[in-house]
Amino acid sequence: MNSSEFSLIGVYDADGTFVGEVRYWVGARIGRAHCSLCEITHGVFREKQQWRDCRASLGVQFKTFHRDDAPLDVLDACAHQLPVVVAQSGDEIVVVLGAEDLERLRGDVEKFHDALIAGCAKQGITIA
């Protein structure tokens, strides 16, 4: 993959509709819903400032989607195993961090940053 022309995409294991968001929020509070990517990017009510700073520092576009609004080619590339972070360059999509990788980070944004850099490097992608 050409590391100068790619973007990163994260897909949450949650639905993005209003009902989906409420269902996830309540489910997460009572232990019935869990998304390790959500834990990295969001606090109780909104995006974490630390996540926003991390995303801005990457120097590449990083978009996020929910499972119900993610591009089909991204879902196919990860075999619908969510949550996930992929790198995309044109039609080429590679998984950078899978569900198990994200789970091990336990919501830690700094660890996510380091894992993202390492995951991209394994795919031959360099992030500044």
C-alpha atoms as one frame of an Amber mdcrd trajectory, in Angstrom:
protein
   0.000   0.000   0.000   1.303   3.439  -0.890   1.776   5.020   2.533   1.586
   8.560   1.158  -1.968   8.175  -0.155  -4.085   6.399   2.415  -6.663   7.083
   5.060  -7.602   5.276   8.237 -11.097   4.106   9.031 -12.404   2.898  12.361
 -15.670   0.998  12.624 -17.469   0.800  15.954 -19.295  -2.332  17.040 -22.424
  -0.245  17.640 -25.225   1.287  15.596 -25.187   4.991  14.789 -28.913   5.681
  14.851 -30.358   7.624  17.773 -31.966   4.438  19.112 -28.715   2.541  18.537
 -26.689   5.152  20.401 -29.082   5.139  23.356 -29.223   1.329  23.380 -25.412
   1.136  23.381 -25.012   3.807  26.067 -27.467   2.080  28.397 -26.106  -1.368
  27.552 -22.550  -0.267  28.257 -23.573   1.062  31.658 -25.208  -2.227  32.683
 -22.585  -4.483  31.113 -24.590  -5.724  28.118 -22.862  -3.769  25.348 -19.173
  -3.290  24.705 -17.042  -1.748  21.966 -13.330  -1.370  22.626 -12.975   1.303
  19.909 -15.759   3.312  21.572 -13.824   3.117  24.838 -10.750   4.564  23.132
 -12.497   7.443  21.383 -15.339   8.354  23.732 -15.952   9.143  27.355 -19.360
   8.831  28.953 -21.054  11.482  26.789 -18.693  12.664  24.042 -15.376  12.218
  22.268 -12.325  12.303  24.508 -10.093  15.331  24.050  -7.100  12.996  24.193
  -8.565  11.074  21.231  -9.137  14.286  19.251  -5.518  15.287  19.905  -4.285
  11.831  18.882  -6.308  11.866  15.653  -5.022  15.338  14.770  -1.414  14.275
  15.391  -1.541  11.383  12.914  -1.198  13.535   9.817  -3.660  11.348   7.885
  -7.416  11.349   7.618  -9.064   9.092  10.217 -12.797   8.595   9.749 -15.078
   6.588  11.997 -18.294   4.776  11.198 -20.786   2.652  13.049 -21.524  -0.883
  11.894 -24.808   0.232  10.312 -23.307   3.069   8.256 -19.839   1.730   7.408
 -18.892   1.302   3.741 -19.587  -2.249   2.581 -16.072  -2.706   1.168 -14.627
  -1.916   4.603 -16.958  -4.406   6.303 -16.057  -7.037   3.700 -12.314  -6.400
   4.141 -12.549  -7.130   7.863 -15.040  -9.995   7.400 -17.509  -8.012   9.539
 -15.293  -8.583  12.615 -15.825  -5.422  14.667 -14.555  -3.148  16.024 -11.731
  -2.602  13.580  -9.309  -0.031  12.192  -8.349  -0.358   8.535  -6.116   1.545
   6.155  -7.489   2.334   2.705  -5.673   3.412  -0.417  -7.906   3.450  -3.469
  -9.566   0.047  -3.672  -7.046  -1.610  -1.347  -8.145  -2.051   2.268  -6.061
  -3.756   4.952  -6.831  -4.400   8.602  -4.448  -2.485  10.845  -6.007  -3.254
  14.250  -8.569  -5.979  14.763 -11.038  -6.521  17.581  -8.568  -8.416  19.785
  -5.885  -5.758  19.263  -8.313  -3.009  20.284  -9.572  -4.975  23.285  -6.033
  -5.306  24.677  -5.722  -1.496  24.754  -8.454  -1.195  27.404  -9.526   2.296
  26.296  -6.034   3.808  26.569  -5.518   6.435  23.848  -1.715   6.494  24.171
  -1.531   2.725  23.798  -3.890   3.006  20.830  -1.586   5.524  19.171   1.425
   3.247  19.618  -0.494   0.157  18.455  -1.780   2.049  15.422   1.734   3.088
  14.404   2.953  -0.501  14.850  -0.049  -1.992  13.027   0.457   0.340  10.105
   4.190  -0.454  10.015   3.359  -4.177   9.735   1.412  -3.291   6.589   4.284
  -1.202   5.204   2.560   2.089   6.049   4.419   4.902   7.757   2.592   7.471
   9.842   4.464  10.672  10.661
